Amino acid sequence: MKKLIRNGQAMAKSTALKASGIAAGALATSSAFAIDSTAVSTALSDGNSTVTTVVTGLVGIVAIMVGFGYIVSLLRKS
């Protein structure tokens, strides 16, 4: 029983040391991840323009396919 208790205490100490080391490392590197608002704004703008371009292209392709289907349908009826 004493051996189990000692092993449990050793594991708890090891876990606590690892957790404190991870927390200290996270705090030390948090300044490296500072948010640059101009970079975020630029990225959002670029993303929005890309999405707009893709949606416009897809709508154009669908319009062409609908038109092509309409023409083929008219040719079949005649």
TORPAFI-682967 format. One record per atom (N, C-alpha, C): residue number from 1; residue in three letters; atom name; x, y, z. Coordinates in nm, 4 decimals, always signed. Example, Ala and Ser with C-alpha at 12.3 -4.5 7.8 and 13.67 -1.06 7.14 Angstrom:
# TORPAFI-682967
+-----+------+------+----------+----------+----------+
! pos ! code ! site !     east !    north !       up !
+-----+------+------+----------+----------+----------+
!   1 !  Ala !    N !  +1.3190 !  -0.5690 !  +0.7800 !
!   1 !  Ala !   CA !  +1.2300 !  -0.4500 !  +0.7800 !
!   1 !  Ala !    C !  +1.3200 !  -0.3300 !  +0.7800 !
!   2 !  Ser !    N !  +1.2850 !  -0.2250 !  +0.7080 !
!   2 !  Ser !   CA !  +1.3670 !  -0.1060 !  +0.7140 !
!   2 !  Ser !    C !  +1.2900 !  +0.0030 !  +0.7870 !
+-----+------+------+----------+----------+----------+
This chain:
# TORPAFI-682967
+-----+------+------+----------+----------+----------+
! pos ! code ! site !     east !    north !       up !
+-----+------+------+----------+----------+----------+
!   1 !  Met !    N !  +0.0821 !  -0.1190 !  +0.0000 !
!   1 !  Met !   CA !  +0.0000 !  +0.0000 !  +0.0000 !
!   1 !  Met !    C !  +0.0867 !  +0.1257 !  +0.0000 !
!   2 !  Lys !    N !  +0.1952 !  +0.1222 !  +0.0764 !
!   2 !  Lys !   CA !  +0.2845 !  +0.2379 !  +0.0821 !
!   2 !  Lys !    C !  +0.3476 !  +0.2643 !  -0.0551 !
!   3 !  Lys !    N !  +0.3762 !  +0.1548 !  -0.1249 !
!   3 !  Lys !   CA !  +0.4369 !  +0.1691 !  -0.2568 !
!   3 !  Lys !    C !  +0.3397 !  +0.2372 !  -0.3535 !
!   4 !  Leu !    N !  +0.2121 !  +0.2007 !  -0.3469 !
!   4 !  Leu !   CA !  +0.1106 !  +0.2635 !  -0.4306 !
!   4 !  Leu !    C !  +0.0994 !  +0.4125 !  -0.4009 !
!   5 !  Ile !    N !  +0.1001 !  +0.4478 !  -0.2740 !
!   5 !  Ile !   CA !  +0.0900 !  +0.5887 !  -0.2343 !
!   5 !  Ile !    C !  +0.2113 !  +0.6661 !  -0.2845 !
!   6 !  Arg !    N !  +0.3310 !  +0.6068 !  -0.2688 !
!   6 !  Arg !   CA !  +0.4527 !  +0.6738 !  -0.3160 !
!   6 !  Arg !    C !  +0.4506 !  +0.6936 !  -0.4672 !
!   7 !  Asn !    N !  +0.4056 !  +0.5901 !  -0.5393 !
!   7 !  Asn !   CA !  +0.3963 !  +0.6021 !  -0.6854 !
!   7 !  Asn !    C !  +0.2957 !  +0.7102 !  -0.7256 !
!   8 !  Gly !    N !  +0.1838 !  +0.7160 !  -0.6552 !
!   8 !  Gly !   CA !  +0.0828 !  +0.8185 !  -0.6840 !
!   8 !  Gly !    C !  +0.1353 !  +0.9581 !  -0.6567 !
!   9 !  Gln !    N !  +0.2082 !  +0.9749 !  -0.5461 !
!   9 !  Gln !   CA !  +0.2651 !  +1.1056 !  -0.5142 !
!   9 !  Gln !    C !  +0.3712 !  +1.1458 !  -0.6164 !
!  10 !  Ala !    N !  +0.4534 !  +1.0496 !  -0.6570 !
!  10 !  Ala !   CA !  +0.5566 !  +1.0789 !  -0.7567 !
!  10 !  Ala !    C !  +0.4930 !  +1.1186 !  -0.8888 !
!  11 !  Met !    N !  +0.3850 !  +1.0519 !  -0.9262 !
!  11 !  Met !   CA !  +0.3170 !  +1.0842 !  -1.0507 !
!  11 !  Met !    C !  +0.2533 !  +1.2231 !  -1.0427 !
!  12 !  Ala !    N !  +0.1959 !  +1.2550 !  -0.9276 !
!  12 !  Ala !   CA !  +0.1348 !  +1.3869 !  -0.9092 !
!  12 !  Ala !    C !  +0.2394 !  +1.4968 !  -0.9192 !
!  13 !  Lys !    N !  +0.3563 !  +1.4768 !  -0.8566 !
!  13 !  Lys !   CA !  +0.4637 !  +1.5763 !  -0.8648 !
!  13 !  Lys !    C !  +0.5117 !  +1.5922 !  -1.0081 !
!  14 !  Ser !    N !  +0.5291 !  +1.4825 !  -1.0783 !
!  14 !  Ser !   CA !  +0.5752 !  +1.4860 !  -1.2168 !
!  14 !  Ser !    C !  +0.4752 !  +1.5601 !  -1.3051 !
!  15 !  Thr !    N !  +0.3484 !  +1.5302 !  -1.2854 !
!  15 !  Thr !   CA !  +0.2439 !  +1.5965 !  -1.3636 !
!  15 !  Thr !    C !  +0.2396 !  +1.7453 !  -1.3331 !
!  16 !  Ala !    N !  +0.2536 !  +1.7813 !  -1.2063 !
!  16 !  Ala !   CA !  +0.2514 !  +1.9225 !  -1.1677 !
!  16 !  Ala !    C !  +0.3705 !  +1.9966 !  -1.2279 !
!  17 !  Leu !    N !  +0.4867 !  +1.9342 !  -1.2283 !
!  17 !  Leu !   CA !  +0.6041 !  +1.9977 !  -1.2873 !
!  17 !  Leu !    C !  +0.5874 !  +2.0160 !  -1.4374 !
!  18 !  Lys !    N !  +0.5334 !  +1.9151 !  -1.5037 !
!  18 !  Lys !   CA !  +0.5106 !  +1.9272 !  -1.6477 !
!  18 !  Lys !    C !  +0.4105 !  +2.0374 !  -1.6779 !
!  19 !  Ala !    N !  +0.3023 !  +2.0439 !  -1.6009 !
!  19 !  Ala !   CA !  +0.1997 !  +2.1447 !  -1.6230 !
!  19 !  Ala !    C !  +0.2545 !  +2.2847 !  -1.5984 !
!  20 !  Ser !    N !  +0.3349 !  +2.3018 !  -1.4948 !
!  20 !  Ser !   CA !  +0.3901 !  +2.4347 !  -1.4678 !
!  20 !  Ser !    C !  +0.4911 !  +2.4724 !  -1.5758 !
!  21 !  Gly !    N !  +0.5648 !  +2.3754 !  -1.6274 !
!  21 !  Gly !   CA !  +0.6589 !  +2.4034 !  -1.7362 !
!  21 !  Gly !    C !  +0.5873 !  +2.4440 !  -1.8632 !
!  22 !  Ile !    N !  +0.4768 !  +2.3767 !  -1.8929 !
!  22 !  Ile !   CA !  +0.3987 !  +2.4116 !  -2.0120 !
!  22 !  Ile !    C !  +0.3379 !  +2.5502 !  -1.9963 !
!  23 !  Ala !    N !  +0.2851 !  +2.5803 !  -1.8784 !
!  23 !  Ala !   CA !  +0.2253 !  +2.7122 !  -1.8546 !
!  23 !  Ala !    C !  +0.3301 !  +2.8220 !  -1.8650 !
!  24 !  Ala !    N !  +0.4476 !  +2.7987 !  -1.8095 !
!  24 !  Ala !   CA !  +0.5545 !  +2.8989 !  -1.8172 !
!  24 !  Ala !    C !  +0.5978 !  +2.9189 !  -1.9615 !
!  25 !  Gly !    N !  +0.6050 !  +2.8115 !  -2.0370 !
!  25 !  Gly !   CA !  +0.6420 !  +2.8229 !  -2.1781 !
!  25 !  Gly !    C !  +0.5373 !  +2.8970 !  -2.2580 !
!  26 !  Ala !    N !  +0.4099 !  +2.8736 !  -2.2256 !
!  26 !  Ala !   CA !  +0.3025 !  +2.9427 !  -2.2961 !
!  26 !  Ala !    C !  +0.3046 !  +3.0922 !  -2.2648 !
!  27 !  Leu !    N !  +0.3306 !  +3.1260 !  -2.1416 !
!  27 !  Leu !   CA !  +0.3370 !  +3.2672 !  -2.1055 !
!  27 !  Leu !    C !  +0.4577 !  +3.3353 !  -2.1685 !
!  28 !  Ala !    N !  +0.5670 !  +3.2634 !  -2.1789 !
!  28 !  Ala !   CA !  +0.6878 !  +3.3223 !  -2.2362 !
!  28 !  Ala !    C !  +0.6724 !  +3.3466 !  -2.3850 !
!  29 !  Thr !    N !  +0.5966 !  +3.2627 !  -2.4545 !
!  29 !  Thr !   CA !  +0.5832 !  +3.2783 !  -2.5995 !
!  29 !  Thr !    C !  +0.4578 !  +3.3532 !  -2.6403 !
!  30 !  Ser !    N !  +0.3733 !  +3.3943 !  -2.5465 !
!  30 !  Ser !   CA !  +0.2500 !  +3.4618 !  -2.5843 !
!  30 !  Ser !    C !  +0.2767 !  +3.5952 !  -2.6528 !
!  31 !  Ser !    N !  +0.3871 !  +3.6601 !  -2.6208 !
!  31 !  Ser !   CA !  +0.4174 !  +3.7869 !  -2.6867 !
!  31 !  Ser !    C !  +0.4566 !  +3.7664 !  -2.8323 !
!  32 !  Ala !    N !  +0.4986 !  +3.6458 !  -2.8668 !
!  32 !  Ala !   CA !  +0.5353 !  +3.6175 !  -3.0055 !
!  32 !  Ala !    C !  +0.4122 !  +3.6099 !  -3.0949 !
!  33 !  Phe !    N !  +0.2937 !  +3.5939 !  -3.0355 !
!  33 !  Phe !   CA !  +0.1713 !  +3.5819 !  -3.1124 !
!  33 !  Phe !    C !  +0.0849 !  +3.7078 !  -3.0995 !
!  34 !  Ala !    N !  +0.1474 !  +3.8227 !  -3.0947 !
!  34 !  Ala !   CA !  +0.0730 !  +3.9476 !  -3.0848 !
!  34 !  Ala !    C !  -0.0081 !  +3.9674 !  -3.2126 !
!  35 !  Ile !    N !  -0.1261 !  +4.0232 !  -3.1984 !
!  35 !  Ile !   CA !  -0.2161 !  +4.0407 !  -3.3122 !
!  35 !  Ile !    C !  -0.1876 !  +4.1747 !  -3.3786 !
!  36 !  Asp !    N !  -0.1625 !  +4.1693 !  -3.5072 !
!  36 !  Asp !   CA !  -0.1404 !  +4.2892 !  -3.5871 !
!  36 !  Asp !    C !  -0.2703 !  +4.3175 !  -3.6619 !
!  37 !  Ser !    N !  -0.3405 !  +4.4234 !  -3.6230 !
!  37 !  Ser !   CA !  -0.4738 !  +4.4486 !  -3.6778 !
!  37 !  Ser !    C !  -0.4694 !  +4.4801 !  -3.8271 !
!  38 !  Thr !    N !  -0.3646 !  +4.5431 !  -3.8751 !
!  38 !  Thr !   CA !  -0.3582 !  +4.5722 !  -4.0187 !
!  38 !  Thr !    C !  -0.3412 !  +4.4432 !  -4.0993 !
!  39 !  Ala !    N !  -0.2637 !  +4.3495 !  -4.0467 !
!  39 !  Ala !   CA !  -0.2466 !  +4.2219 !  -4.1166 !
!  39 !  Ala !    C !  -0.3775 !  +4.1437 !  -4.1185 !
!  40 !  Val !    N !  -0.4511 !  +4.1496 !  -4.0090 !
!  40 !  Val !   CA !  -0.5796 !  +4.0799 !  -4.0026 !
!  40 !  Val !    C !  -0.6777 !  +4.1438 !  -4.1000 !
!  41 !  Ser !    N !  -0.6817 !  +4.2755 !  -4.1045 !
!  41 !  Ser !   CA !  -0.7717 !  +4.3465 !  -4.1970 !
!  41 !  Ser !    C !  -0.7378 !  +4.3140 !  -4.3419 !
!  42 !  Thr !    N !  -0.6092 !  +4.3117 !  -4.3730 !
!  42 !  Thr !   CA !  -0.5661 !  +4.2794 !  -4.5095 !
!  42 !  Thr !    C !  -0.6053 !  +4.1373 !  -4.5467 !
!  43 !  Ala !    N !  -0.5846 !  +4.0437 !  -4.4539 !
!  43 !  Ala !   CA !  -0.6198 !  +3.9039 !  -4.4809 !
!  43 !  Ala !    C !  -0.7700 !  +3.8873 !  -4.5014 !
!  44 !  Leu !    N !  -0.8507 !  +3.9561 !  -4.4204 !
!  44 !  Leu !   CA !  -0.9952 !  +3.9482 !  -4.4361 !
!  44 !  Leu !    C !  -1.0391 !  +4.0075 !  -4.5692 !
!  45 !  Ser !    N !  -0.9798 !  +4.1184 !  -4.6074 !
!  45 !  Ser !   CA !  -1.0136 !  +4.1815 !  -4.7346 !
!  45 !  Ser !    C !  -0.9788 !  +4.0907 !  -4.8514 !
!  46 !  Asp !    N !  -0.8597 !  +4.0312 !  -4.8469 !
!  46 !  Asp !   CA !  -0.8181 !  +3.9397 !  -4.9534 !
!  46 !  Asp !    C !  -0.9103 !  +3.8177 !  -4.9592 !
!  47 !  Gly !    N !  -0.9465 !  +3.7667 !  -4.8432 !
!  47 !  Gly !   CA !  -1.0363 !  +3.6515 !  -4.8386 !
!  47 !  Gly !    C !  -1.1731 !  +3.6838 !  -4.8943 !
!  48 !  Asn !    N !  -1.2248 !  +3.8004 !  -4.8589 !
!  48 !  Asn !   CA !  -1.3562 !  +3.8407 !  -4.9098 !
!  48 !  Asn !    C !  -1.3539 !  +3.8574 !  -5.0608 !
!  49 !  Ser !    N !  -1.2483 !  +3.9177 !  -5.1142 !
!  49 !  Ser !   CA !  -1.2416 !  +3.9361 !  -5.2591 !
!  49 !  Ser !    C !  -1.2279 !  +3.8017 !  -5.3300 !
!  50 !  Thr !    N !  -1.1577 !  +3.7077 !  -5.2697 !
!  50 !  Thr !   CA !  -1.1447 !  +3.5749 !  -5.3294 !
!  50 !  Thr !    C !  -1.2784 !  +3.5031 !  -5.3312 !
!  51 !  Val !    N !  -1.3518 !  +3.5114 !  -5.2221 !
!  51 !  Val !   CA !  -1.4834 !  +3.4472 !  -5.2158 !
!  51 !  Val !    C !  -1.5772 !  +3.5096 !  -5.3175 !
!  52 !  Thr !    N !  -1.5738 !  +3.6408 !  -5.3308 !
!  52 !  Thr !   CA !  -1.6588 !  +3.7094 !  -5.4280 !
!  52 !  Thr !    C !  -1.6261 !  +3.6632 !  -5.5691 !
!  53 !  Thr !    N !  -1.4986 !  +3.6503 !  -5.6007 !
!  53 !  Thr !   CA !  -1.4576 !  +3.6056 !  -5.7335 !
!  53 !  Thr !    C !  -1.5052 !  +3.4639 !  -5.7608 !
!  54 !  Val !    N !  -1.4916 !  +3.3756 !  -5.6641 !
!  54 !  Val !   CA !  -1.5331 !  +3.2364 !  -5.6822 !
!  54 !  Val !    C !  -1.6840 !  +3.2268 !  -5.7000 !
!  55 !  Val !    N !  -1.7594 !  +3.2990 !  -5.6187 !
!  55 !  Val !   CA !  -1.9056 !  +3.2943 !  -5.6287 !
!  55 !  Val !    C !  -1.9509 !  +3.3492 !  -5.7625 !
!  56 !  Thr !    N !  -1.8898 !  +3.4583 !  -5.8064 !
!  56 !  Thr !   CA !  -1.9250 !  +3.5163 !  -5.9362 !
!  56 !  Thr !    C !  -1.8959 !  +3.4179 !  -6.0487 !
!  57 !  Gly !    N !  -1.7827 !  +3.3513 !  -6.0410 !
!  57 !  Gly !   CA !  -1.7485 !  +3.2516 !  -6.1424 !
!  57 !  Gly !    C !  -1.8460 !  +3.1358 !  -6.1446 !
!  58 !  Leu !    N !  -1.8844 !  +3.0864 !  -6.0259 !
!  58 !  Leu !   CA !  -1.9797 !  +2.9754 !  -6.0194 !
!  58 !  Leu !    C !  -2.1166 !  +3.0148 !  -6.0738 !
!  59 !  Val !    N !  -2.1611 !  +3.1347 !  -6.0422 !
!  59 !  Val !   CA !  -2.2902 !  +3.1819 !  -6.0929 !
!  59 !  Val !    C !  -2.2837 !  +3.1925 !  -6.2454 !
!  60 !  Gly !    N !  -2.1721 !  +3.2402 !  -6.2974 !
!  60 !  Gly !   CA !  -2.1563 !  +3.2492 !  -6.4427 !
!  60 !  Gly !    C !  -2.1583 !  +3.1136 !  -6.5092 !
!  61 !  Ile !    N !  -2.0906 !  +3.0161 !  -6.4500 !
!  61 !  Ile !   CA !  -2.0884 !  +2.8807 !  -6.5071 !
!  61 !  Ile !    C !  -2.2278 !  +2.8192 !  -6.5050 !
!  62 !  Val !    N !  -2.3001 !  +2.8377 !  -6.3951 !
!  62 !  Val !   CA !  -2.4366 !  +2.7847 !  -6.3862 !
!  62 !  Val !    C !  -2.5257 !  +2.8515 !  -6.4900 !
!  63 !  Ala !    N !  -2.5107 !  +2.9816 !  -6.5107 !
!  63 !  Ala !   CA !  -2.5913 !  +3.0521 !  -6.6107 !
!  63 !  Ala !    C !  -2.5633 !  +2.9984 !  -6.7509 !
!  64 !  Ile !    N !  -2.4373 !  +2.9720 !  -6.7800 !
!  64 !  Ile !   CA !  -2.4022 !  +2.9175 !  -6.9118 !
!  64 !  Ile !    C !  -2.4629 !  +2.7782 !  -6.9296 !
!  65 !  Met !    N !  -2.4550 !  +2.6960 !  -6.8264 !
!  65 !  Met !   CA !  -2.5096 !  +2.5602 !  -6.8355 !
!  65 !  Met !    C !  -2.6618 !  +2.5615 !  -6.8504 !
!  66 !  Val !    N !  -2.7295 !  +2.6522 !  -6.7801 !
!  66 !  Val !   CA !  -2.8756 !  +2.6625 !  -6.7940 !
!  66 !  Val !    C !  -2.9107 !  +2.7078 !  -6.9348 !
!  67 !  Gly !    N !  -2.8374 !  +2.8052 !  -6.9842 !
!  67 !  Gly !   CA !  -2.8618 !  +2.8521 !  -7.1218 !
!  67 !  Gly !    C !  -2.8373 !  +2.7422 !  -7.2239 !
!  68 !  Phe !    N !  -2.7307 !  +2.6673 !  -7.2063 !
!  68 !  Phe !   CA !  -2.6999 !  +2.5568 !  -7.2968 !
!  68 !  Phe !    C !  -2.8100 !  +2.4509 !  -7.2916 !
!  69 !  Gly !    N !  -2.8570 !  +2.4198 !  -7.1716 !
!  69 !  Gly !   CA !  -2.9667 !  +2.3235 !  -7.1570 !
!  69 !  Gly !    C !  -3.0944 !  +2.3719 !  -7.2225 !
!  70 !  Tyr !    N !  -3.1217 !  +2.5001 !  -7.2126 !
!  70 !  Tyr !   CA !  -3.2407 !  +2.5580 !  -7.2749 !
!  70 !  Tyr !    C !  -3.2318 !  +2.5474 !  -7.4272 !
!  71 !  Ile !    N !  -3.1160 !  +2.5769 !  -7.4808 !
!  71 !  Ile !   CA !  -3.0977 !  +2.5699 !  -7.6263 !
!  71 !  Ile !    C !  -3.1114 !  +2.4252 !  -7.6737 !
!  72 !  Val !    N !  -3.0514 !  +2.3313 !  -7.6049 !
!  72 !  Val !   CA !  -3.0613 !  +2.1902 !  -7.6417 !
!  72 !  Val !    C !  -3.2068 !  +2.1451 !  -7.6320 !
!  73 !  Ser !    N !  -3.2782 !  +2.1897 !  -7.5303 !
!  73 !  Ser !   CA !  -3.4192 !  +2.1542 !  -7.5157 !
!  73 !  Ser !    C !  -3.5017 !  +2.2071 !  -7.6332 !
!  74 !  Leu !    N !  -3.4741 !  +2.3304 !  -7.6747 !
!  74 !  Leu !   CA !  -3.5477 !  +2.3879 !  -7.7882 !
!  74 !  Leu !    C !  -3.5160 !  +2.3130 !  -7.9171 !
!  75 !  Leu !    N !  -3.3896 !  +2.2723 !  -7.9342 !
!  75 !  Leu !   CA !  -3.3524 !  +2.2010 !  -8.0560 !
!  75 !  Leu !    C !  -3.4156 !  +2.0611 !  -8.0609 !
!  76 !  Arg !    N !  -3.4344 !  +1.9980 !  -7.9466 !
!  76 !  Arg !   CA !  -3.4966 !  +1.8663 !  -7.9438 !
!  76 !  Arg !    C !  -3.6445 !  +1.8736 !  -7.9805 !
!  77 !  Lys !    N !  -3.7103 !  +1.9821 !  -7.9401 !
!  77 !  Lys !   CA !  -3.8537 !  +1.9965 !  -7.9669 !
!  77 !  Lys !    C !  -3.8808 !  +2.0245 !  -8.1139 !
!  78 !  Ser !    N !  -3.7872 !  +2.0819 !  -8.1827 !
!  78 !  Ser !   CA !  -3.8131 !  +2.1200 !  -8.3232 !
!  78 !  Ser !    C !  -3.7821 !  +2.0087 !  -8.4197 !
+-----+------+------+----------+----------+----------+
